[in-house]
Amino acid sequence: MTEERKGHEECQCDHTITVMGTGTIDVTPDRGIAVLGVETLSASITEAQQENASTTTNIVASLRGMGIPPHNIGTAVYKIEEEYKYEDNKKIFLGYKVTHLLKVVIDDVALTGRVVDTAVSAGATTISSITFDVRNKEPYYEKAQRLAIRQAKAKAENISEALGLSLPSSPHKVIEAGVPETITPRNIAYSSATPIQPGQIAITADITLIYLLNK
């Protein structure tokens, strides 16, 4: 590379405006995801496993009975741990704790509350999480992208105008930050009565635009 060409490229990099934009689209979810299951404790590891397996089988059968297809029910967590407590600075063995959590995908959001109630009635002792999502994020993400680009472009125009510089009609580089991001659902509430309100979720796009300025 010649010194002249190298100097020209360095000069281009020095004369840039870099701006970032964020676009967010609020969407009504069409799918619920519940992670729930059972914890059992026994001095015998075999008994803890057997009790856990029996209860988990009941939970799965109950969910299948209300119409949840088998491919929408799967193990999310399975672990066996030794459980202890401390008294008078002494470590006391309590037994073996077996945890089996199921991930349940609920295609009908309106059934989310019933899924929780049914699982608890069948013996579930843990509701780890309830979240909501949309099956096809792409159309919403594309809208969020456009909003992000408009915001970033408006920033660049404002900066260039304030500095008295001419902004090119198109950016030199467009950088997309990661993949479609689903932000924590809004206005979600659930309780033992389980009137679960999915509210809305926010799909966000982050875009960086880099403009090369004319000297």
Secondary structure, 3 states (H helix, E strand, C coil): CCHHHHHHHHHHHHCEEEEEEEEEEEECCCEEEEEEEEEEEECCHHHHHHHHHHHHHHHHHHHHHCCCCHHHEEEEEEEEEEEEEEECCEEEEEEEEEEEEEEEEECCHHHHHHHHHHHHHCCCCEEEEEEEECCCCHHHHHHHHHHHHHHHHHHHHHHHHHHCCCCCCCCCEEEECCCCEEEEEECCECCCCCCCECCEEEEEEEEEEEEECCC
